[in-house]
Amino acid sequence: MKVGDLVEYNSAATNWDYGTWIGLIIQDIPGMADFKIVKWWHNGEERPHQLHEGAKLKLLTAKKT
C-alpha cells in the first residue's frame, strides 16, 4: 500500500466494526510495522486522520501511477 490508495480497516484485526469507514493513505512511514497515516470518512463525513499499522488495513483500490 502506498500514498493515494483507498483502504478500509481490517475488521478481523479488531473487535470494532469499521466496515463503513473508507480511508485514504496520506503518508507512509516505513519501518518494521510499516505505519500509514490515513484520512478517514464515515457516512459521508470527514473524520480525523490516524496512524495505523499497514497490516491492519485492507486495500480497496490502488492509486495508478
ZABAZA-329061 format. One line per field, with one value per atom (N, C-alpha, C): residue number from 0; y negated, z negated, x negated; atom name; chain; residue in one letter. Coordinates in pm, 1 decimal. Layout:
<pts>
drendren: (NUM  ...)
y: (Y  ...)
z: (Z  ...)
x: (X  ...)
senu: (CA  ...)
nuvo: (A  ...)
gunu: (A  ...)
</pts>
This chain:
<pts>
drendren: (0  0  0  1  1  1  2  2  2  3  3  3  4  4  4  5  5  5  6  6  6  7  7  7  8  8  8  9  9  9  10  10  10  11  11  11  12  12  12  13  13  13  14  14  14  15  15  15  16  16  16  17  17  17  18  18  18  19  19  19  20  20  20  21  21  21  22  22  22  23  23  23  24  24  24  25  25  25  26  26  26  27  27  27  28  28  28  29  29  29  30  30  30  31  31  31  32  32  32  33  33  33  34  34  34  35  35  35  36  36  36  37  37  37  38  38  38  39  39  39  40  40  40  41  41  41  42  42  42  43  43  43  44  44  44  45  45  45  46  46  46  47  47  47  48  48  48  49  49  49  50  50  50  51  51  51  52  52  52  53  53  53  54  54  54  55  55  55  56  56  56  57  57  57  58  58  58  59  59  59  60  60  60  61  61  61  62  62  62  63  63  63  64  64  64)
y: (118.2  0.0  -123.6  -226.9  -349.2  -471.8  -588.0  -713.9  -721.4  -756.6  -769.5  -649.6  -539.2  -420.0  -436.7  -381.9  -376.7  -247.4  -257.8  -142.5  -138.4  -24.7  -13.4  57.8  43.9  108.4  256.2  340.4  484.9  523.4  545.6  574.9  701.4  793.0  915.1  884.3  766.9  730.4  660.9  642.6  570.5  616.9  579.8  610.6  504.0  390.3  281.0  305.2  256.3  269.1  138.0  140.2  24.0  45.9  133.6  173.1  60.0  -48.5  -158.6  -275.0  -257.0  -361.0  -340.7  -449.0  -447.2  -542.6  -499.1  -581.8  -603.4  -711.6  -745.2  -757.1  -679.5  -688.4  -821.8  -905.5  -1036.4  -1045.4  -949.0  -947.4  -806.4  -769.9  -638.2  -657.3  -580.8  -586.6  -448.6  -427.9  -295.3  -253.8  -125.0  -68.6  71.9  126.5  265.1  288.1  194.3  211.8  147.8  74.7  12.3  -70.6  -175.5  -259.2  -348.7  -377.0  -464.8  -568.2  -691.2  -791.2  -792.5  -772.3  -754.6  -862.8  -926.2  -1021.1  -942.3  -949.1  -865.1  -943.9  -872.0  -921.3  -814.3  -859.4  -767.4  -830.6  -756.9  -806.0  -943.2  -962.3  -1086.2  -1201.9  -1179.7  -1286.1  -1261.2  -1369.1  -1360.1  -1339.8  -1250.6  -1221.3  -1253.3  -1264.2  -1294.9  -1184.9  -1224.8  -1123.9  -1052.3  -926.9  -844.4  -763.1  -720.1  -636.1  -489.6  -405.0  -262.7  -178.4  -56.7  39.7  83.8  94.5  136.5  272.2  361.8  496.2  493.9  385.7  376.6  306.1  275.9  210.6  306.9  290.5  372.1  279.2  310.6  228.8  241.5  127.4  126.3  97.9  -13.0  -45.8  -106.7  -71.9  -125.1  -245.6  -345.3  -461.3  -418.9  -455.8  -423.2  -526.1  -477.9  -571.4  -575.5)
z: (0.0  0.0  0.0  68.2  79.7  71.2  65.5  60.1  179.8  153.1  256.6  267.5  199.9  203.0  111.0  154.1  69.2  -9.6  -138.9  -227.9  -319.5  -382.8  -494.2  -606.1  -727.8  -841.6  -838.4  -858.8  -858.3  -984.9  -972.6  -1088.9  -1162.8  -1093.8  -1159.1  -1260.8  -1250.1  -1339.1  -1466.1  -1481.0  -1596.6  -1628.0  -1744.2  -1782.3  -1731.6  -1685.7  -1639.6  -1496.3  -1459.8  -1323.3  -1249.1  -1162.7  -1081.5  -936.2  -911.6  -776.5  -687.2  -743.8  -662.2  -656.1  -711.3  -710.2  -587.9  -514.7  -398.7  -428.3  -398.2  -426.1  -304.5  -307.7  -204.5  -271.3  -223.2  -280.1  -236.8  -335.4  -304.0  -334.3  -411.3  -439.3  -472.9  -425.3  -451.5  -545.5  -654.2  -748.8  -750.2  -668.2  -657.8  -787.1  -802.6  -920.2  -941.8  -1056.8  -1084.5  -1076.9  -1128.3  -1130.3  -1008.8  -928.0  -806.2  -835.9  -915.4  -955.6  -842.3  -842.3  -744.4  -819.9  -768.6  -819.5  -722.5  -777.8  -696.9  -731.0  -628.1  -643.3  -623.8  -720.2  -719.5  -685.9  -625.5  -602.7  -652.3  -716.9  -768.7  -747.5  -678.5  -648.1  -580.6  -491.4  -416.6  -491.4  -615.2  -694.0  -709.4  -696.5  -711.9  -859.3  -884.7  -1020.7  -1033.5  -1156.4  -1174.4  -1115.2  -1078.6  -1030.3  -1149.9  -1125.2  -1231.0  -1178.5  -1270.3  -1239.6  -1259.6  -1158.3  -1166.3  -1110.2  -1162.2  -1103.0  -968.7  -867.8  -735.9  -736.5  -824.5  -831.0  -878.1  -942.2  -992.2  -894.8  -774.0  -671.0  -555.2  -487.4  -370.4  -249.7  -143.7  -23.6  50.9  86.6  167.3  313.1  336.2  471.2  462.7  557.7  561.6  653.4  613.3  697.2  816.1  934.1  1054.9  1074.7  1104.7  1123.3  1267.8)
x: (-84.8  0.0  -88.7  -37.9  -116.5  -24.5  -85.9  -10.3  84.3  209.3  310.7  403.5  370.0  454.3  575.3  689.5  808.6  805.8  837.0  830.0  951.7  969.4  1062.9  988.2  1040.2  976.4  1010.2  912.1  932.7  1008.3  1139.1  1223.8  1181.6  1114.0  1066.3  956.9  895.2  784.9  833.1  963.9  1016.8  1159.1  1208.3  1346.3  1443.4  1391.7  1475.9  1518.9  1635.8  1685.3  1659.4  1559.0  1525.1  1566.0  1662.3  1699.8  1746.2  1798.9  1847.8  1749.1  1630.2  1527.5  1438.7  1413.6  1324.5  1209.7  1087.7  970.9  883.4  807.9  711.3  575.3  477.7  343.2  283.4  246.7  191.2  42.2  -10.2  -154.0  -197.4  -315.5  -373.6  -491.6  -494.7  -605.3  -669.4  -773.2  -834.3  -903.6  -916.2  -980.5  -930.9  -960.4  -923.1  -773.4  -694.0  -548.4  -481.6  -557.6  -504.9  -379.5  -396.4  -283.8  -236.2  -106.2  -41.6  40.3  40.7  134.1  251.1  371.7  492.1  593.6  648.1  758.2  886.0  979.5  1099.2  1225.3  1321.7  1458.0  1554.1  1662.1  1763.7  1900.7  1988.6  2123.6  2120.2  2024.3  2013.7  1950.8  1909.6  1849.2  1699.8  1623.6  1479.3  1444.3  1349.8  1304.6  1156.1  1105.5  963.1  874.0  751.8  658.0  595.4  553.2  497.5  380.5  295.6  180.7  219.4  191.9  226.1  113.2  100.4  8.6  65.6  -19.9  23.9  92.9  49.4  107.4  252.5  295.1  432.7  525.8  472.9  553.7  576.5  687.8  719.4  732.7  659.5  658.2  791.2  851.3  973.9  940.1  869.1  823.7  685.3  601.3  465.8  459.7  382.9  360.8  276.1  318.6  242.1  133.7  13.3  -98.6  -141.7)
senu: (N  CA  C  N  CA  C  N  CA  C  N  CA  C  N  CA  C  N  CA  C  N  CA  C  N  CA  C  N  CA  C  N  CA  C  N  CA  C  N  CA  C  N  CA  C  N  CA  C  N  CA  C  N  CA  C  N  CA  C  N  CA  C  N  CA  C  N  CA  C  N  CA  C  N  CA  C  N  CA  C  N  CA  C  N  CA  C  N  CA  C  N  CA  C  N  CA  C  N  CA  C  N  CA  C  N  CA  C  N  CA  C  N  CA  C  N  CA  C  N  CA  C  N  CA  C  N  CA  C  N  CA  C  N  CA  C  N  CA  C  N  CA  C  N  CA  C  N  CA  C  N  CA  C  N  CA  C  N  CA  C  N  CA  C  N  CA  C  N  CA  C  N  CA  C  N  CA  C  N  CA  C  N  CA  C  N  CA  C  N  CA  C  N  CA  C  N  CA  C  N  CA  C  N  CA  C  N  CA  C  N  CA  C  N  CA  C  N  CA  C  N  CA  C  N  CA  C)
nuvo: (A  A  A  A  A  A  A  A  A  A  A  A  A  A  A  A  A  A  A  A  A  A  A  A  A  A  A  A  A  A  A  A  A  A  A  A  A  A  A  A  A  A  A  A  A  A  A  A  A  A  A  A  A  A  A  A  A  A  A  A  A  A  A  A  A  A  A  A  A  A  A  A  A  A  A  A  A  A  A  A  A  A  A  A  A  A  A  A  A  A  A  A  A  A  A  A  A  A  A  A  A  A  A  A  A  A  A  A  A  A  A  A  A  A  A  A  A  A  A  A  A  A  A  A  A  A  A  A  A  A  A  A  A  A  A  A  A  A  A  A  A  A  A  A  A  A  A  A  A  A  A  A  A  A  A  A  A  A  A  A  A  A  A  A  A  A  A  A  A  A  A  A  A  A  A  A  A  A  A  A  A  A  A  A  A  A  A  A  A  A  A  A  A  A  A)
gunu: (M  M  M  K  K  K  V  V  V  G  G  G  D  D  D  L  L  L  V  V  V  E  E  E  Y  Y  Y  N  N  N  S  S  S  A  A  A  A  A  A  T  T  T  N  N  N  W  W  W  D  D  D  Y  Y  Y  G  G  G  T  T  T  W  W  W  I  I  I  G  G  G  L  L  L  I  I  I  I  I  I  Q  Q  Q  D  D  D  I  I  I  P  P  P  G  G  G  M  M  M  A  A  A  D  D  D  F  F  F  K  K  K  I  I  I  V  V  V  K  K  K  W  W  W  W  W  W  H  H  H  N  N  N  G  G  G  E  E  E  E  E  E  R  R  R  P  P  P  H  H  H  Q  Q  Q  L  L  L  H  H  H  E  E  E  G  G  G  A  A  A  K  K  K  L  L  L  K  K  K  L  L  L  L  L  L  T  T  T  A  A  A  K  K  K  K  K  K  T  T  T)
</pts>
